[in-house]
Amino acid sequence: MLNIFAYKGDAWLCHGCDYKTGLLSQGPALGLFKEVEAFLTLNSYEIVTLILEDRVDAGKNTLGKVFDASGLTKYLFPLSKMPLHGEDWPLVKDMVTANERLVVFSSSKSKQESEGIAYQWNFMVEYKFGRDGIHTNRGRSLKLNNTSKSLVLFNYVDSEQKKKNKNYNSAYDFTAPKEINTKDLINTIKMCYTSISKRWPNFIAVDYRKRRDGGAVFEAVDFLNGKLLCGCEDVNSCQNEWTEGRLDVYEWTKGRLDEYEWTEGRFDKNEWTEGRFDVYEWTKGRLDEYEWTEGRSVMNEWAEGRFDVNEWAKSRFDINGWAEGRLT
């Protein structure tokens, strides 16, 4: 979520600042957009969503120029493919295959017609920001239980502190967000689902996601992904497994590896991310029974003793015997 406005004939980022003078503004949007482009280029299986609180003048194509200059235009998910009446969105794998991995929404209704940027409220409902507003929808949003919009944004940016302290501004305060991001986030989401909307959010908005105790924000995302994918309490528990139960599809690190990257039952060892799995073993199966790492042998050739035990690379078994004593 970005606050973006027109300043000096360009698009600038700003939150809690003077939109006319740019006082305390973050700077031109181009810099951040280039960071997003670099991220998408380096992470070919990731999808990014930008939700713009948009005060850039319509009709001048200012935003379009920033997307072009940053190199992001090539990744834009087209407006024509967005479901308008509550239908399902395309599958992640289809978006990745088409390389349409940047989804952009604008709060400016006219941008959808003039620049082809989706009008936010045509596609989602949003909780009103702040703990005192989580029981209702934000101003321009339809009711939270309205299913004609396929996406739900849970806005957990705080307003409780502002009620207690008139000088508090969540854009500058670095203490309150520590509580906001941690305390009862998942319980609040559950409560809102049960008592209000009967819909799980697709997005969570918080202040300062890095300033937190523990991993509550990311745990909440895992919780929601679990609910949306299979109804479980954690995405890591989803029972959508690989053929023969070798690997839970959702255990791949942050979605960086795609199920279609399986090549004849193998992975290039350099594709493992964060060393989660040993390159010399399969999960639950240790080694594929039909092929040893680097293609050195098939299982049946071991039984006949054709290969010297010294050919084991980084062997996990005693050199004097095969796991079941089949070799001496």
C-alpha positions in Angstrom: 0.0 0.0 0.0 1.5 3.3 -1.1 0.4 6.9 -0.8 1.3 8.5 -4.1 0.7 12.1 -5.3 1.7 14.6 -8.0 4.7 16.9 -7.1 7.0 18.8 -9.3 5.4 17.3 -12.4 6.2 13.8 -11.2 4.7 11.0 -9.0 6.0 11.1 -5.4 5.5 8.9 -2.4 4.1 10.4 0.8 2.3 9.4 4.0 1.2 11.9 6.5 2.8 14.8 4.7 1.7 18.0 2.9 0.7 16.9 -0.6 1.2 20.4 -2.0 4.7 21.2 -0.7 6.0 17.6 -0.5 7.1 18.3 3.1 8.5 15.1 4.7 7.7 13.2 1.5 9.6 10.1 0.8 10.7 11.1 -2.7 9.9 10.2 -6.3 8.1 7.0 -6.8 10.5 5.9 -9.5 13.1 4.7 -7.1 10.8 2.3 -5.3 9.2 1.1 -8.5 12.7 0.3 -9.8 13.2 -1.8 -6.6 10.0 -3.7 -7.3 11.2 -4.3 -10.9 14.5 -5.7 -9.6 12.8 -7.9 -7.2 10.4 -9.4 -9.8 13.3 -9.9 -12.2 15.4 -11.8 -9.6 12.4 -13.8 -8.3 10.6 -15.2 -11.3 8.0 -17.0 -9.2 6.9 -14.1 -7.0 3.8 -11.9 -7.5 3.6 -8.3 -6.1 0.4 -6.3 -5.5 0.5 -2.5 -5.3 -2.5 -0.7 -3.8 -2.2 3.0 -4.4 -3.8 5.8 -2.4 -3.7 7.8 -5.6 -3.6 11.6 -5.7 -1.8 11.8 -9.1 -3.7 13.8 -11.7 -5.6 11.7 -14.1 -5.3 12.2 -17.9 -1.6 13.0 -17.9 -0.5 9.4 -17.8 2.0 10.3 -15.0 1.7 6.9 -13.4 2.0 5.1 -16.7 5.3 7.0 -17.4 6.7 5.8 -14.0 5.8 2.2 -14.8 7.5 2.5 -18.2 10.6 4.2 -16.8 11.0 1.7 -14.1 10.6 -1.3 -16.4 7.5 -2.6 -14.6 5.1 -2.3 -17.5 6.2 -5.7 -18.8 5.0 -7.4 -15.6 1.6 -5.7 -15.3 -1.4 -8.0 -14.9 -3.9 -6.7 -17.5 -7.2 -5.2 -16.4 -9.0 -7.3 -19.0 -8.2 -10.5 -17.0 -9.4 -9.2 -13.6 -12.7 -10.7 -12.4 -15.3 -8.0 -12.0 -18.2 -9.9 -10.4 -16.6 -11.9 -7.6 -15.3 -14.7 -9.8 -12.0 -16.5 -8.9 -8.7 -14.9 -9.9 -6.4 -16.8 -12.2 -4.1 -19.4 -10.6 -0.7 -18.3 -9.4 1.0 -20.7 -11.8 -0.9 -19.2 -14.8 0.1 -15.7 -13.8 3.7 -16.8 -13.4 3.7 -18.7 -16.8 2.4 -15.5 -18.5 4.9 -13.4 -16.5 2.0 -11.1 -15.5 3.2 -10.8 -11.9 2.4 -7.2 -10.9 -1.1 -6.4 -9.8 -1.9 -2.7 -9.4 -5.0 -1.1 -7.9 -5.7 2.7 -7.7 -8.1 4.6 -5.5 -8.7 6.9 -8.5 -11.7 5.8 -10.4 -10.9 7.7 -13.5 -7.5 5.9 -13.9 -9.3 2.7 -14.9 -10.7 4.4 -17.9 -7.8 6.7 -18.8 -4.8 4.6 -18.0 -6.0 1.0 -17.6 -5.2 0.9 -13.9 -7.8 -1.1 -11.9 -10.1 1.0 -9.6 -9.6 -0.6 -6.2 -13.3 -0.6 -5.2 -14.3 -2.5 -8.3 -12.4 -5.5 -7.1 -12.2 -5.5 -3.3 -13.8 -4.6 0.0 -11.7 -3.2 2.9 -12.0 -3.0 6.6 -11.9 0.5 8.0 -8.4 1.1 9.4 -7.8 1.2 13.2 -8.8 -1.1 16.0 -11.9 1.0 16.6 -13.0 0.5 13.0 -12.4 -3.2 12.3 -16.1 -4.0 12.6 -17.1 -2.0 9.5 -16.0 -1.2 6.0 -13.9 1.7 4.8 -15.7 4.7 3.3 -15.8 3.9 -0.4 -15.8 0.1 0.1 -18.9 -2.0 -0.1 -20.1 -3.9 2.9 -17.5 -6.5 4.1 -19.8 -9.4 3.4 -20.4 -8.4 -0.2 -19.3 -11.2 -2.4 -19.5 -9.2 -5.7 -15.9 -8.1 -5.0 -13.5 -11.1 -4.9 -10.7 -9.6 -2.7 -10.7 -8.6 1.0 -8.2 -6.1 2.5 -7.8 -6.3 6.3 -6.6 -2.8 7.4 -4.9 -3.1 10.8 -3.3 0.3 10.8 -3.9 1.7 14.3 -6.1 4.6 15.3 -6.4 3.7 19.0 -3.2 5.7 19.8 -4.6 8.8 18.0 -7.6 8.7 20.3 -5.4 8.7 23.4 -2.9 11.2 22.1 -3.9 14.0 19.6 -0.2 14.4 18.6 0.2 10.8 17.7 0.7 10.1 14.0 1.2 6.5 12.9 3.4 7.7 10.1 6.1 8.8 12.5 5.5 6.9 15.8 8.0 4.0 16.2 6.6 2.5 19.4 2.9 1.7 19.0 3.3 -0.5 15.9 5.2 -3.0 17.9 2.0 -3.8 19.7 -0.2 -3.3 16.6 1.6 -5.9 14.6 1.7 -8.5 17.3 -1.2 -8.4 19.8 -4.2 -10.5 18.9 -3.8 -10.1 15.2 -4.9 -13.6 14.3 -7.7 -13.6 16.9 -9.0 -10.3 15.5 -9.1 -11.8 12.0 -10.9 -14.8 13.3 -13.4 -12.6 15.2 -14.1 -10.5 12.1 -14.6 -13.6 10.0 -17.1 -15.1 12.5 -19.1 -12.1 13.4 -19.0 -9.9 10.3 -17.9 -11.0 6.9 -17.6 -14.8 6.7 -14.7 -14.0 4.4 -11.0 -14.5 5.0 -8.8 -11.5 3.9 -6.4 -11.7 0.9 -4.3 -8.8 2.2 -3.3 -7.5 5.6 -2.2 -3.9 6.1 0.0 -3.0 9.1 2.3 -0.2 10.3 6.0 -1.1 10.2 5.9 -4.8 9.6 9.5 -5.2 10.7 8.9 -3.7 14.1 7.3 -6.5 16.0 7.6 -9.2 18.6 8.0 -12.6 17.1 6.5 -13.3 13.6 2.9 -12.4 14.2 2.3 -10.7 10.8 3.8 -13.6 8.8 2.1 -16.1 11.0 -1.2 -14.4 10.2 -0.4 -14.7 6.5 0.4 -18.4 6.9 -2.9 -18.8 8.8 -4.9 -17.0 6.1 -3.2 -19.0 3.3 -4.1 -22.2 5.1 -7.7 -21.1 5.4 -8.0 -20.0 1.8 -6.2 -23.0 0.3 -7.5 -26.0 2.3 -9.3 -24.7 5.5 -6.5 -25.6 7.9 -4.9 -23.4 10.6 -1.5 -23.1 8.9 -0.5 -23.3 5.3 2.3 -25.6 6.2 -0.2 -28.2 7.3 -2.1 -28.2 4.0 -2.4 -31.8 2.7 -1.9 -31.1 -1.0 1.1 -33.3 -1.5 3.5 -34.3 -4.3 2.9 -37.5 -6.1 3.7 -40.4 -3.7 3.7 -38.1 -0.8 7.3 -37.0 -1.1 6.8 -33.3 -0.4 4.1 -31.0 0.7 3.7 -28.5 -2.2 3.4 -25.6 0.2 6.7 -26.4 1.9 8.6 -24.9 -1.0 10.3 -21.8 0.3 7.9 -18.9 0.0 6.6 -20.1 -3.3 10.0 -19.6 -5.0 10.0 -23.1 -6.6 7.1 -24.2 -8.7 5.7 -27.7 -9.0 6.5 -27.7 -12.7 10.2 -27.4 -12.0 10.4 -31.1 -11.3 12.6 -32.5 -14.0 12.4 -36.3 -14.3 12.1 -36.4 -10.5 15.2 -34.3 -9.9 16.3 -30.8 -9.0 19.5 -29.1 -9.8 21.2 -28.8 -6.4 21.6 -25.0 -6.9 17.9 -24.5 -7.0 17.4 -25.5 -3.3 16.7 -22.4 -1.3 18.0 -21.7 2.2 19.4 -25.3 2.4 16.1 -26.6 3.7 16.7 -30.0 2.1 20.0 -31.9 1.7 20.9 -31.9 -2.0 21.8 -35.6 -1.7 18.4 -36.8 -0.3 14.7 -36.7 -1.0 12.3 -35.8 1.7 10.8 -38.9 3.2 12.5 -41.0 0.5 16.1 -40.0 1.0 17.2 -40.9 -2.5 15.0 -41.6 -5.5 15.0 -45.4 -5.8 15.5 -45.2 -9.5 18.4 -42.9 -9.7 21.3 -41.8 -7.5 22.5 -38.3 -7.3 24.3 -37.2 -10.4 23.1 -40.3 -12.2 25.8 -42.6 -10.9 23.7 -45.7 -10.4 20.3 -47.4 -10.4 19.2 -49.2 -7.3 19.5 -52.7 -8.8 23.2 -52.2 -9.6 24.1 -51.8 -6.0 22.8 -55.2 -5.1 25.1 -56.8 -7.7 28.1 -54.9 -6.2 29.1 -53.2 -9.4 30.0 -50.0 -7.8 32.7 -49.5 -5.2 31.5 -48.2 -1.9 34.0 -45.4 -2.2 31.9 -43.8 -4.9 29.5 -42.7 -2.2 29.7 -38.9 -2.1 29.4 -37.6 1.4 27.9 -41.0 2.3 25.4 -41.1 5.1 25.8 -44.9 5.4 28.6 -47.0 6.9 31.2 -47.8 4.2 31.1 -51.4 5.4 27.5 -52.0 4.6 24.4 -50.9 2.8 21.5 -49.7 4.9 20.0 -53.1 5.1 23.3 -55.0 5.0 22.9 -56.0 1.4 26.5 -55.1 0.6 29.6 -56.0 2.5 
